Amino acid sequence: MRDGYKIFKDENEICYITSGGYSPSLEKSIALALLSTDYTDIGTQVHVSIRNRPRTAVVVKTPFYNK
């Protein structure tokens, strides 16, 4: 996931990614986005449009890792 990718919920564009990339330590993509408070509950599933293909993403609590 990269900055500028659009985020959707139920076919509606709700925001975009402000920063993101691949995390080698977590072995997955991570990103930050400015979400409306309607979509900030932990566990909320959204879709990110990556090269015009929807990919499922989940809202998680930051930081992305456990110490």
N, CA, C, O and CB atoms as a CASP TS submission, in Angstrom:
PFRMAT TS
TARGET T0000
AUTHOR 0000-0000-0000
METHOD Language model
MODEL 1
PARENT N/A
ATOM      1  N   MET     1       0.843  -1.170   0.000  1.00  0.00           N
ATOM      2  CA  MET     1       0.000   0.000   0.000  1.00  0.00           C
ATOM      3  C   MET     1       0.890   1.236   0.000  1.00  0.00           C
ATOM      4  O   MET     1       1.907   1.288   0.692  1.00  0.00           O
ATOM      5  CB  MET     1      -0.960  -0.003   1.214  1.00  0.00           C
ATOM      6  N   ARG     2       0.498   2.203  -0.769  1.00  0.00           N
ATOM      7  CA  ARG     2       1.281   3.429  -0.917  1.00  0.00           C
ATOM      8  C   ARG     2       0.397   4.653  -0.682  1.00  0.00           C
ATOM      9  O   ARG     2      -0.831   4.571  -0.714  1.00  0.00           O
ATOM     10  CB  ARG     2       1.929   3.495  -2.317  1.00  0.00           C
ATOM     11  N   ASP     3       1.054   5.787  -0.447  1.00  0.00           N
ATOM     12  CA  ASP     3       0.293   7.016  -0.234  1.00  0.00           C
ATOM     13  C   ASP     3      -0.531   7.349  -1.477  1.00  0.00           C
ATOM     14  O   ASP     3      -0.083   7.171  -2.609  1.00  0.00           O
ATOM     15  CB  ASP     3       1.237   8.188   0.116  1.00  0.00           C
ATOM     16  N   GLY     4      -1.734   7.830  -1.234  1.00  0.00           N
ATOM     17  CA  GLY     4      -2.629   8.205  -2.316  1.00  0.00           C
ATOM     18  C   GLY     4      -3.612   7.121  -2.734  1.00  0.00           C
ATOM     19  O   GLY     4      -4.587   7.422  -3.421  1.00  0.00           O
ATOM     20  N   TYR     5      -3.385   5.855  -2.337  1.00  0.00           N
ATOM     21  CA  TYR     5      -4.330   4.800  -2.692  1.00  0.00           C
ATOM     22  C   TYR     5      -5.668   5.088  -2.018  1.00  0.00           C
ATOM     23  O   TYR     5      -5.704   5.518  -0.865  1.00  0.00           O
ATOM     24  CB  TYR     5      -3.787   3.396  -2.276  1.00  0.00           C
ATOM     25  N   LYS     6      -6.750   4.855  -2.722  1.00  0.00           N
ATOM     26  CA  LYS     6      -8.088   5.144  -2.199  1.00  0.00           C
ATOM     27  C   LYS     6      -8.592   4.000  -1.326  1.00  0.00           C
ATOM     28  O   LYS     6      -8.306   2.829  -1.577  1.00  0.00           O
ATOM     29  CB  LYS     6      -9.070   5.399  -3.351  1.00  0.00           C
ATOM     30  N   ILE     7      -9.356   4.372  -0.286  1.00  0.00           N
ATOM     31  CA  ILE     7      -9.943   3.398   0.631  1.00  0.00           C
ATOM     32  C   ILE     7     -11.461   3.477   0.500  1.00  0.00           C
ATOM     33  O   ILE     7     -12.045   4.561   0.463  1.00  0.00           O
ATOM     34  CB  ILE     7      -9.488   3.656   2.111  1.00  0.00           C
ATOM     35  N   PHE     8     -12.090   2.290   0.432  1.00  0.00           N
ATOM     36  CA  PHE     8     -13.534   2.190   0.227  1.00  0.00           C
ATOM     37  C   PHE     8     -14.185   1.383   1.340  1.00  0.00           C
ATOM     38  O   PHE     8     -13.574   0.492   1.930  1.00  0.00           O
ATOM     39  CB  PHE     8     -13.842   1.556  -1.132  1.00  0.00           C
ATOM     40  N   LYS     9     -15.432   1.718   1.607  1.00  0.00           N
ATOM     41  CA  LYS     9     -16.292   0.933   2.496  1.00  0.00           C
ATOM     42  C   LYS     9     -17.648   0.841   1.813  1.00  0.00           C
ATOM     43  O   LYS     9     -18.275   1.862   1.529  1.00  0.00           O
ATOM     44  CB  LYS     9     -16.407   1.582   3.945  1.00  0.00           C
ATOM     45  N   ASP    10     -18.100  -0.378   1.549  1.00  0.00           N
ATOM     46  CA  ASP    10     -19.388  -0.592   0.875  1.00  0.00           C
ATOM     47  C   ASP    10     -19.493   0.210  -0.417  1.00  0.00           C
ATOM     48  O   ASP    10     -20.480   0.912  -0.637  1.00  0.00           O
ATOM     49  CB  ASP    10     -20.539  -0.219   1.805  1.00  0.00           C
ATOM     50  N   GLU    11     -18.483   0.109  -1.267  1.00  0.00           N
ATOM     51  CA  GLU    11     -18.474   0.753  -2.592  1.00  0.00           C
ATOM     52  C   GLU    11     -18.318   2.275  -2.547  1.00  0.00           C
ATOM     53  O   GLU    11     -18.266   2.910  -3.601  1.00  0.00           O
ATOM     54  CB  GLU    11     -19.744   0.417  -3.318  1.00  0.00           C
ATOM     55  N   ASN    12     -18.241   2.879  -1.351  1.00  0.00           N
ATOM     56  CA  ASN    12     -18.098   4.328  -1.225  1.00  0.00           C
ATOM     57  C   ASN    12     -16.664   4.676  -0.847  1.00  0.00           C
ATOM     58  O   ASN    12     -16.100   4.096   0.081  1.00  0.00           O
ATOM     59  CB  ASN    12     -19.085   4.889  -0.176  1.00  0.00           C
ATOM     60  N   GLU    13     -16.079   5.629  -1.572  1.00  0.00           N
ATOM     61  CA  GLU    13     -14.742   6.082  -1.231  1.00  0.00           C
ATOM     62  C   GLU    13     -14.813   6.879   0.067  1.00  0.00           C
ATOM     63  O   GLU    13     -15.565   7.849   0.163  1.00  0.00           O
ATOM     64  CB  GLU    13     -14.130   6.935  -2.378  1.00  0.00           C
ATOM     65  N   ILE    14     -14.029   6.469   1.068  1.00  0.00           N
ATOM     66  CA  ILE    14     -14.109   7.135   2.368  1.00  0.00           C
ATOM     67  C   ILE    14     -12.860   7.943   2.705  1.00  0.00           C
ATOM     68  O   ILE    14     -12.935   8.861   3.522  1.00  0.00           O
ATOM     69  CB  ILE    14     -14.350   6.113   3.446  1.00  0.00           C
ATOM     70  N   CYS    15     -11.719   7.632   2.104  1.00  0.00           N
ATOM     71  CA  CYS    15     -10.499   8.395   2.357  1.00  0.00           C
ATOM     72  C   CYS    15      -9.383   7.858   1.478  1.00  0.00           C
ATOM     73  O   CYS    15      -9.631   7.149   0.503  1.00  0.00           O
ATOM     74  CB  CYS    15     -10.097   8.330   3.854  1.00  0.00           C
ATOM     75  N   TYR    16      -8.147   8.203   1.835  1.00  0.00           N
ATOM     76  CA  TYR    16      -6.989   7.713   1.093  1.00  0.00           C
ATOM     77  C   TYR    16      -5.835   7.489   2.062  1.00  0.00           C
ATOM     78  O   TYR    16      -5.832   8.017   3.174  1.00  0.00           O
ATOM     79  CB  TYR    16      -6.583   8.708  -0.031  1.00  0.00           C
ATOM     80  N   ILE    17      -4.872   6.715   1.635  1.00  0.00           N
ATOM     81  CA  ILE    17      -3.707   6.424   2.453  1.00  0.00           C
ATOM     82  C   ILE    17      -2.773   7.623   2.443  1.00  0.00           C
ATOM     83  O   ILE    17      -2.490   8.188   1.387  1.00  0.00           O
ATOM     84  CB  ILE    17      -2.980   5.157   1.951  1.00  0.00           C
ATOM     85  N   THR    18      -2.296   8.011   3.622  1.00  0.00           N
ATOM     86  CA  THR    18      -1.357   9.134   3.722  1.00  0.00           C
ATOM     87  C   THR    18       0.091   8.658   3.674  1.00  0.00           C
ATOM     88  O   THR    18       0.963   9.388   3.204  1.00  0.00           O
ATOM     89  CB  THR    18      -1.603   9.918   5.014  1.00  0.00           C
ATOM     90  N   SER    19       0.357   7.452   4.149  1.00  0.00           N
ATOM     91  CA  SER    19       1.687   6.851   4.036  1.00  0.00           C
ATOM     92  C   SER    19       1.552   5.352   4.212  1.00  0.00           C
ATOM     93  O   SER    19       0.662   4.879   4.918  1.00  0.00           O
ATOM     94  CB  SER    19       2.675   7.448   5.086  1.00  0.00           C
ATOM     95  N   GLY    20       2.428   4.612   3.574  1.00  0.00           N
ATOM     96  CA  GLY    20       2.355   3.166   3.687  1.00  0.00           C
ATOM     97  C   GLY    20       3.482   2.489   2.966  1.00  0.00           C
ATOM     98  O   GLY    20       4.227   3.119   2.215  1.00  0.00           O
ATOM     99  N   GLY    21       3.606   1.206   3.194  1.00  0.00           N
ATOM    100  CA  GLY    21       4.642   0.410   2.555  1.00  0.00           C
ATOM    101  C   GLY    21       4.665  -0.984   3.152  1.00  0.00           C
ATOM    102  O   GLY    21       3.776  -1.364   3.914  1.00  0.00           O
ATOM    103  N   TYR    22       5.699  -1.746   2.792  1.00  0.00           N
ATOM    104  CA  TYR    22       5.845  -3.108   3.279  1.00  0.00           C
ATOM    105  C   TYR    22       6.694  -3.094   4.545  1.00  0.00           C
ATOM    106  O   TYR    22       7.727  -2.426   4.595  1.00  0.00           O
ATOM    107  CB  TYR    22       6.478  -4.022   2.196  1.00  0.00           C
ATOM    108  N   SER    23       6.263  -3.823   5.558  1.00  0.00           N
ATOM    109  CA  SER    23       7.001  -3.942   6.805  1.00  0.00           C
ATOM    110  C   SER    23       7.715  -5.294   6.841  1.00  0.00           C
ATOM    111  O   SER    23       7.065  -6.324   7.018  1.00  0.00           O
ATOM    112  CB  SER    23       6.055  -3.783   8.025  1.00  0.00           C
ATOM    113  N   PRO    24       9.044  -5.309   6.677  1.00  0.00           N
ATOM    114  CA  PRO    24       9.764  -6.589   6.722  1.00  0.00           C
ATOM    115  C   PRO    24       9.644  -7.301   8.070  1.00  0.00           C
ATOM    116  O   PRO    24       9.599  -8.531   8.114  1.00  0.00           O
ATOM    117  CB  PRO    24      11.225  -6.363   6.406  1.00  0.00           C
ATOM    118  N   SER    25       9.591  -6.545   9.165  1.00  0.00           N
ATOM    119  CA  SER    25       9.500  -7.189  10.481  1.00  0.00           C
ATOM    120  C   SER    25       8.129  -7.827  10.715  1.00  0.00           C
ATOM    121  O   SER    25       8.034  -8.839  11.408  1.00  0.00           O
ATOM    122  CB  SER    25       9.790  -6.172  11.583  1.00  0.00           C
ATOM    123  N   LEU    26       7.072  -7.250  10.150  1.00  0.00           N
ATOM    124  CA  LEU    26       5.730  -7.822  10.279  1.00  0.00           C
ATOM    125  C   LEU    26       5.371  -8.732   9.114  1.00  0.00           C
ATOM    126  O   LEU    26       4.407  -9.495   9.187  1.00  0.00           O
ATOM    127  CB  LEU    26       4.705  -6.717  10.391  1.00  0.00           C
ATOM    128  N   GLU    27       6.154  -8.648   8.031  1.00  0.00           N
ATOM    129  CA  GLU    27       5.933  -9.429   6.813  1.00  0.00           C
ATOM    130  C   GLU    27       4.560  -9.178   6.200  1.00  0.00           C
ATOM    131  O   GLU    27       3.892 -10.107   5.746  1.00  0.00           O
ATOM    132  CB  GLU    27       6.091 -10.903   7.110  1.00  0.00           C
ATOM    133  N   LYS    28       4.143  -7.891   6.192  1.00  0.00           N
ATOM    134  CA  LYS    28       2.878  -7.506   5.565  1.00  0.00           C
ATOM    135  C   LYS    28       2.899  -6.011   5.272  1.00  0.00           C
ATOM    136  O   LYS    28       3.767  -5.286   5.759  1.00  0.00           O
ATOM    137  CB  LYS    28       1.667  -7.873   6.475  1.00  0.00           C
ATOM    138  N   SER    29       1.955  -5.565   4.488  1.00  0.00           N
ATOM    139  CA  SER    29       1.829  -4.145   4.195  1.00  0.00           C
ATOM    140  C   SER    29       1.159  -3.431   5.354  1.00  0.00           C
ATOM    141  O   SER    29       0.239  -3.956   5.982  1.00  0.00           O
ATOM    142  CB  SER    29       1.039  -3.924   2.900  1.00  0.00           C
ATOM    143  N   ILE    30       1.639  -2.219   5.628  1.00  0.00           N
ATOM    144  CA  ILE    30       1.021  -1.384   6.662  1.00  0.00           C
ATOM    145  C   ILE    30       0.817   0.007   6.080  1.00  0.00           C
ATOM    146  O   ILE    30       1.522   0.407   5.153  1.00  0.00           O
ATOM    147  CB  ILE    30       1.901  -1.329   7.965  1.00  0.00           C
ATOM    148  N   ALA    31      -0.144   0.741   6.620  1.00  0.00           N
ATOM    149  CA  ALA    31      -0.421   2.081   6.114  1.00  0.00           C
ATOM    150  C   ALA    31      -1.117   2.916   7.169  1.00  0.00           C
ATOM    151  O   ALA    31      -1.713   2.391   8.109  1.00  0.00           O
ATOM    152  CB  ALA    31      -1.273   2.014   4.847  1.00  0.00           C
ATOM    153  N   LEU    32      -1.033   4.215   6.999  1.00  0.00           N
ATOM    154  CA  LEU    32      -1.772   5.167   7.815  1.00  0.00           C
ATOM    155  C   LEU    32      -2.728   5.924   6.904  1.00  0.00           C
ATOM    156  O   LEU    32      -2.400   6.232   5.758  1.00  0.00           O
ATOM    157  CB  LEU    32      -0.810   6.146   8.567  1.00  0.00           C
ATOM    158  N   ALA    33      -3.916   6.220   7.428  1.00  0.00           N
ATOM    159  CA  ALA    33      -4.917   6.950   6.657  1.00  0.00           C
ATOM    160  C   ALA    33      -5.712   7.838   7.604  1.00  0.00           C
ATOM    161  O   ALA    33      -5.833   7.541   8.793  1.00  0.00           O
ATOM    162  CB  ALA    33      -5.860   5.975   5.886  1.00  0.00           C
ATOM    163  N   LEU    34      -6.243   8.914   7.079  1.00  0.00           N
ATOM    164  CA  LEU    34      -7.109   9.798   7.859  1.00  0.00           C
ATOM    165  C   LEU    34      -8.549   9.354   7.648  1.00  0.00           C
ATOM    166  O   LEU    34      -9.196   9.739   6.674  1.00  0.00           O
ATOM    167  CB  LEU    34      -6.915  11.300   7.450  1.00  0.00           C
ATOM    168  N   LEU    35      -9.039   8.543   8.572  1.00  0.00           N
ATOM    169  CA  LEU    35     -10.390   8.010   8.470  1.00  0.00           C
ATOM    170  C   LEU    35     -11.376   8.881   9.228  1.00  0.00           C
ATOM    171  O   LEU    35     -11.035   9.491  10.241  1.00  0.00           O
ATOM    172  CB  LEU    35     -10.442   6.582   8.994  1.00  0.00           C
ATOM    173  N   SER    36     -12.595   8.931   8.729  1.00  0.00           N
ATOM    174  CA  SER    36     -13.692   9.547   9.469  1.00  0.00           C
ATOM    175  C   SER    36     -13.942   8.710  10.721  1.00  0.00           C
ATOM    176  O   SER    36     -13.713   7.500  10.706  1.00  0.00           O
ATOM    177  CB  SER    36     -14.991   9.658   8.587  1.00  0.00           C
ATOM    178  N   THR    37     -14.402   9.328  11.792  1.00  0.00           N
ATOM    179  CA  THR    37     -14.654   8.586  13.027  1.00  0.00           C
ATOM    180  C   THR    37     -15.684   7.473  12.857  1.00  0.00           C
ATOM    181  O   THR    37     -15.768   6.580  13.700  1.00  0.00           O
ATOM    182  CB  THR    37     -15.113   9.532  14.103  1.00  0.00           C
ATOM    183  N   ASP    38     -16.463   7.515  11.785  1.00  0.00           N
ATOM    184  CA  ASP    38     -17.436   6.447  11.512  1.00  0.00           C
ATOM    185  C   ASP    38     -16.757   5.115  11.214  1.00  0.00           C
ATOM    186  O   ASP    38     -17.393   4.066  11.309  1.00  0.00           O
ATOM    187  CB  ASP    38     -18.328   6.838  10.339  1.00  0.00           C
ATOM    188  N   TYR    39     -15.471   5.141  10.855  1.00  0.00           N
ATOM    189  CA  TYR    39     -14.769   3.926  10.410  1.00  0.00           C
ATOM    190  C   TYR    39     -13.550   3.599  11.254  1.00  0.00           C
ATOM    191  O   TYR    39     -12.721   2.799  10.822  1.00  0.00           O
ATOM    192  CB  TYR    39     -14.346   4.075   8.972  1.00  0.00           C
ATOM    193  N   THR    40     -13.401   4.180  12.439  1.00  0.00           N
ATOM    194  CA  THR    40     -12.187   3.995  13.222  1.00  0.00           C
ATOM    195  C   THR    40     -12.249   2.875  14.264  1.00  0.00           C
ATOM    196  O   THR    40     -11.278   2.671  14.991  1.00  0.00           O
ATOM    197  CB  THR    40     -11.863   5.262  13.902  1.00  0.00           C
ATOM    198  N   ASP    41     -13.343   2.159  14.353  1.00  0.00           N
ATOM    199  CA  ASP    41     -13.413   1.054  15.311  1.00  0.00           C
ATOM    200  C   ASP    41     -12.393  -0.020  14.931  1.00  0.00           C
ATOM    201  O   ASP    41     -12.279  -0.400  13.766  1.00  0.00           O
ATOM    202  CB  ASP    41     -14.848   0.453  15.360  1.00  0.00           C
ATOM    203  N   ILE    42     -11.657  -0.500  15.931  1.00  0.00           N
ATOM    204  CA  ILE    42     -10.669  -1.549  15.703  1.00  0.00           C
ATOM    205  C   ILE    42     -11.371  -2.775  15.125  1.00  0.00           C
ATOM    206  O   ILE    42     -12.403  -3.208  15.638  1.00  0.00           O
ATOM    207  CB  ILE    42      -9.918  -1.909  17.020  1.00  0.00           C
ATOM    208  N   GLY    43     -10.806  -3.326  14.057  1.00  0.00           N
ATOM    209  CA  GLY    43     -11.389  -4.499  13.408  1.00  0.00           C
ATOM    210  C   GLY    43     -12.269  -4.177  12.215  1.00  0.00           C
ATOM    211  O   GLY    43     -12.699  -5.089  11.508  1.00  0.00           O
ATOM    212  N   THR    44     -12.552  -2.893  11.969  1.00  0.00           N
ATOM    213  CA  THR    44     -13.366  -2.507  10.817  1.00  0.00           C
ATOM    214  C   THR    44     -12.668  -2.918   9.527  1.00  0.00           C
ATOM    215  O   THR    44     -11.498  -2.593   9.325  1.00  0.00           O
ATOM    216  CB  THR    44     -13.639  -0.986  10.822  1.00  0.00           C
ATOM    217  N   GLN    45     -13.372  -3.625   8.659  1.00  0.00           N
ATOM    218  CA  GLN    45     -12.800  -4.020   7.373  1.00  0.00           C
ATOM    219  C   GLN    45     -13.132  -2.980   6.321  1.00  0.00           C
ATOM    220  O   GLN    45     -14.268  -2.515   6.225  1.00  0.00           O
ATOM    221  CB  GLN    45     -13.317  -5.406   6.941  1.00  0.00           C
ATOM    222  N   VAL    46     -12.139  -2.625   5.542  1.00  0.00           N
ATOM    223  CA  VAL    46     -12.289  -1.698   4.424  1.00  0.00           C
ATOM    224  C   VAL    46     -11.589  -2.330   3.224  1.00  0.00           C
ATOM    225  O   VAL    46     -10.968  -3.386   3.342  1.00  0.00           O
ATOM    226  CB  VAL    46     -11.694  -0.270   4.760  1.00  0.00           C
ATOM    227  N   HIS    47     -11.693  -1.685   2.088  1.00  0.00           N
ATOM    228  CA  HIS    47     -10.999  -2.156   0.892  1.00  0.00           C
ATOM    229  C   HIS    47     -10.116  -1.044   0.354  1.00  0.00           C
ATOM    230  O   HIS    47     -10.526   0.113   0.269  1.00  0.00           O
ATOM    231  CB  HIS    47     -12.005  -2.628  -0.188  1.00  0.00           C
ATOM    232  N   VAL    48      -8.893  -1.421  -0.007  1.00  0.00           N
ATOM    233  CA  VAL    48      -7.950  -0.494  -0.611  1.00  0.00           C
ATOM    234  C   VAL    48      -7.848  -0.837  -2.081  1.00  0.00           C
ATOM    235  O   VAL    48      -7.682  -2.002  -2.443  1.00  0.00           O
ATOM    236  CB  VAL    48      -6.553  -0.553   0.085  1.00  0.00           C
ATOM    237  N   SER    49      -7.948   0.174  -2.929  1.00  0.00           N
ATOM    238  CA  SER    49      -7.834  -0.042  -4.369  1.00  0.00           C
ATOM    239  C   SER    49      -6.359   0.009  -4.750  1.00  0.00           C
ATOM    240  O   SER    49      -5.751   1.079  -4.801  1.00  0.00           O
ATOM    241  CB  SER    49      -8.659   1.020  -5.170  1.00  0.00           C
ATOM    242  N   ILE    50      -5.791  -1.174  -5.019  1.00  0.00           N
ATOM    243  CA  ILE    50      -4.384  -1.286  -5.418  1.00  0.00           C
ATOM    244  C   ILE    50      -4.355  -1.709  -6.874  1.00  0.00           C
ATOM    245  O   ILE    50      -4.741  -2.826  -7.219  1.00  0.00           O
ATOM    246  CB  ILE    50      -3.596  -2.308  -4.511  1.00  0.00           C
ATOM    247  N   ARG    51      -3.892  -0.800  -7.725  1.00  0.00           N
ATOM    248  CA  ARG    51      -3.869  -1.031  -9.184  1.00  0.00           C
ATOM    249  C   ARG    51      -5.245  -1.459  -9.690  1.00  0.00           C
ATOM    250  O   ARG    51      -5.374  -2.402 -10.471  1.00  0.00           O
ATOM    251  CB  ARG    51      -2.817  -2.107  -9.549  1.00  0.00           C
ATOM    252  N   ASN    52      -6.273  -0.741  -9.224  1.00  0.00           N
ATOM    253  CA  ASN    52      -7.671  -0.959  -9.601  1.00  0.00           C
ATOM    254  C   ASN    52      -8.220  -2.318  -9.179  1.00  0.00           C
ATOM    255  O   ASN    52      -9.197  -2.799  -9.752  1.00  0.00           O
ATOM    256  CB  ASN    52      -7.816  -0.813 -11.082  1.00  0.00           C
ATOM    257  N   ARG    53      -7.599  -2.934  -8.186  1.00  0.00           N
ATOM    258  CA  ARG    53      -8.106  -4.186  -7.626  1.00  0.00           C
ATOM    259  C   ARG    53      -8.361  -3.976  -6.140  1.00  0.00           C
ATOM    260  O   ARG    53      -7.491  -3.464  -5.436  1.00  0.00           O
ATOM    261  CB  ARG    53      -7.104  -5.367  -7.864  1.00  0.00           C
ATOM    262  N   PRO    54      -9.532  -4.361  -5.652  1.00  0.00           N
ATOM    263  CA  PRO    54      -9.818  -4.183  -4.222  1.00  0.00           C
ATOM    264  C   PRO    54      -9.068  -5.211  -3.372  1.00  0.00           C
ATOM    265  O   PRO    54      -9.073  -6.405  -3.670  1.00  0.00           O
ATOM    266  CB  PRO    54     -11.330  -4.292  -3.962  1.00  0.00           C
ATOM    267  N   ARG    55      -8.433  -4.729  -2.325  1.00  0.00           N
ATOM    268  CA  ARG    55      -7.742  -5.589  -1.357  1.00  0.00           C
ATOM    269  C   ARG    55      -8.294  -5.280   0.021  1.00  0.00           C
ATOM    270  O   ARG    55      -8.460  -4.114   0.380  1.00  0.00           O
ATOM    271  CB  ARG    55      -6.185  -5.378  -1.400  1.00  0.00           C
ATOM    272  N   THR    56      -8.579  -6.313   0.792  1.00  0.00           N
ATOM    273  CA  THR    56      -9.137  -6.133   2.120  1.00  0.00           C
ATOM    274  C   THR    56      -8.073  -5.620   3.080  1.00  0.00           C
ATOM    275  O   THR    56      -6.937  -6.095   3.074  1.00  0.00           O
ATOM    276  CB  THR    56      -9.734  -7.444   2.634  1.00  0.00           C
ATOM    277  N   ALA    57      -8.450  -4.650   3.902  1.00  0.00           N
ATOM    278  CA  ALA    57      -7.587  -4.115   4.949  1.00  0.00           C
ATOM    279  C   ALA    57      -8.414  -4.017   6.228  1.00  0.00           C
ATOM    280  O   ALA    57      -9.642  -3.949   6.177  1.00  0.00           O
ATOM    281  CB  ALA    57      -6.987  -2.717   4.544  1.00  0.00           C
ATOM    282  N   VAL    58      -7.743  -4.009   7.362  1.00  0.00           N
ATOM    283  CA  VAL    58      -8.407  -3.977   8.660  1.00  0.00           C
ATOM    284  C   VAL    58      -7.835  -2.834   9.486  1.00  0.00           C
ATOM    285  O   VAL    58      -6.623  -2.622   9.509  1.00  0.00           O
ATOM    286  CB  VAL    58      -8.246  -5.329   9.404  1.00  0.00           C
ATOM    287  N   VAL    59      -8.707  -2.102  10.160  1.00  0.00           N
ATOM    288  CA  VAL    59      -8.281  -1.032  11.064  1.00  0.00           C
ATOM    289  C   VAL    59      -7.710  -1.680  12.325  1.00  0.00           C
ATOM    290  O   VAL    59      -8.363  -2.507  12.961  1.00  0.00           O
ATOM    291  CB  VAL    59      -9.474  -0.061  11.412  1.00  0.00           C
ATOM    292  N   VAL    60      -6.485  -1.293  12.674  1.00  0.00           N
ATOM    293  CA  VAL    60      -5.825  -1.821  13.871  1.00  0.00           C
ATOM    294  C   VAL    60      -5.351  -0.670  14.745  1.00  0.00           C
ATOM    295  O   VAL    60      -5.269   0.475  14.299  1.00  0.00           O
ATOM    296  CB  VAL    60      -4.635  -2.738  13.490  1.00  0.00           C
ATOM    297  N   LYS    61      -5.042  -0.988  15.981  1.00  0.00           N
ATOM    298  CA  LYS    61      -4.522   0.010  16.902  1.00  0.00           C
ATOM    299  C   LYS    61      -3.030   0.203  16.640  1.00  0.00           C
ATOM    300  O   LYS    61      -2.312  -0.761  16.375  1.00  0.00           O
ATOM    301  CB  LYS    61      -4.777  -0.407  18.376  1.00  0.00           C
ATOM    302  N   THR    62      -2.570   1.447  16.714  1.00  0.00           N
ATOM    303  CA  THR    62      -1.140   1.687  16.592  1.00  0.00           C
ATOM    304  C   THR    62      -0.510   1.645  17.978  1.00  0.00           C
ATOM    305  O   THR    62      -1.202   1.957  18.947  1.00  0.00           O
ATOM    306  CB  THR    62      -0.859   3.046  15.896  1.00  0.00           C
ATOM    307  N   PRO    63       0.739   1.284  18.129  1.00  0.00           N
ATOM    308  CA  PRO    63       1.668   0.900  17.067  1.00  0.00           C
ATOM    309  C   PRO    63       1.297  -0.457  16.485  1.00  0.00           C
ATOM    310  O   PRO    63       0.528  -1.212  17.080  1.00  0.00           O
ATOM    311  CB  PRO    63       3.106   0.872  17.596  1.00  0.00           C
ATOM    312  N   PHE    64       1.851  -0.758  15.318  1.00  0.00           N
ATOM    313  CA  PHE    64       1.515  -1.981  14.575  1.00  0.00           C
ATOM    314  C   PHE    64       2.153  -3.225  15.159  1.00  0.00           C
ATOM    315  O   PHE    64       1.901  -4.323  14.664  1.00  0.00           O
ATOM    316  CB  PHE    64       1.934  -1.842  13.138  1.00  0.00           C
ATOM    317  N   TYR    65       2.965  -3.095  16.185  1.00  0.00           N
ATOM    318  CA  TYR    65       3.723  -4.227  16.728  1.00  0.00           C
ATOM    319  C   TYR    65       3.606  -4.233  18.251  1.00  0.00           C
ATOM    320  O   TYR    65       3.187  -3.250  18.863  1.00  0.00           O
ATOM    321  CB  TYR    65       5.221  -4.157  16.292  1.00  0.00           C
ATOM    322  N   ASN    66       3.986  -5.359  18.842  1.00  0.00           N
ATOM    323  CA  ASN    66       4.028  -5.490  20.304  1.00  0.00           C
ATOM    324  C   ASN    66       5.490  -5.524  20.721  1.00  0.00           C
ATOM    325  O   ASN    66       6.296  -6.229  20.114  1.00  0.00           O
ATOM    326  CB  ASN    66       3.264  -6.780  20.798  1.00  0.00           C
ATOM    327  N   LYS    67       5.833  -4.765  21.756  1.00  0.00           N
ATOM    328  CA  LYS    67       7.223  -4.766  22.242  1.00  0.00           C
ATOM    329  C   LYS    67       7.505  -6.003  23.056  1.00  0.00           C
ATOM    330  O   LYS    67       8.620  -6.178  23.547  1.00  0.00           O
ATOM    331  CB  LYS    67       7.510  -3.519  23.080  1.00  0.00           C
TER
END
